[in-house]
Structures are given as structure tokens and as C-alpha cells.
Amino acid sequence: MKKVSFGEMRCSLARSLEIIGDWWSPLIVRDVYLGLVRFDDIALNLGISRNLLTLRLRHLVEGGVLKRTAYQTRPVRFDYQLTEAGEELVPIILALTAWGDRWAQPKEGQPIRFVHRTCGCALIPKITCSACSEDVNASDVSALPGPGGAALPGTMVLAKRLARATRA
């Protein structure tokens, strides 16, 4: 099956998924965040083929999510670290993990528990409004057209509907 590219879509979500939207990338980012920074450790932890891991790591480096640093020259081997963009993904991955703990948890229980270092309590991430700090739920948000919105792939129908809703 040929992969469709979202890289040129006029949609920030689609363009984000172009970089981190396959099954493996969020797991790789999680592993690097949790300290698995070497290829062999990531491969063993995830049970991913070496060829596929090579491709995914290269894609994440090219996408600006990871950076690599040589720790050995013969043969050349690399450590992987999160970039600033990769670090900004961590709360999103934590939120997806919390969603999985609630809606798709293994019958044996929560596989990883996260604790907020500041207060020492179990972390259950939530989305809050940056202006008023209120919790945000699906029913609390309105969508308006942005300056980059256009009736192009990724927002073909949405751009027209959002523009109409704004005029109404």
C-alpha cells in the first residue's frame, strides 16, 4: 500500500502526522524520553526490526524531533536525544498514554506510571486554556479560520465551513 504524504496539506495536524504519525514514532519518542537513547536498546524494547527502526529514526531526525550524537567512531554509533520539538511532544505522548490507561489498558493494569516531579503525585495530564487555566473539553472549543486556512487538501471543506460560520 502506498503511503499518502500529508507534508503539503494546509493543515497543521496533517503536517504533524507526516512527521510523527506512524505507529512507531510516538513509541520511539517515548523511549528516548525515558532514557533509551541507543539503537539496540530501542530495537529490543519495541521489538521493531532494525531496518524499520533505522528508517523511523532517520525520519524523526530529519523532521527535527530527534538529534543524534556519535558516541563511537568504529563503527559509527549514535545516541539519540530529543530536540526542543521532541520535548514539546512529551506532554502529548503522556496525554495519549493517559487516554490509553483509561480506554485501552491491558487487563494486567497500567504498564507505566508517571509521577509529577514537582509535587510527587501521580500524573494524569489534562489540557487547560492558556488564558484562563480552565480545563478544556471537546464541547468547550470553537474553531475559527486561521490566516493560513484555505480550501486546499487538508482543509478543503473545513475552510469553507469555518468561513461561513464566521460570517453568520
ABEGO torsion letter per residue (X at the ends): XBBBBAAABBBAAAAAAAAAABAAAAAAAAAAAAGBABAAAAAAAAGBBAAAAAAAAAAAAAAGABBBBBABAOBBBBBBBBBAAAAAAAAAAAAAAAAAAAAABBAAEBABBBBBAAAGBBBBBBBBBAAAGBBBBAAABBBBBBAABBBBBGAAAAAAAAAAAAAX
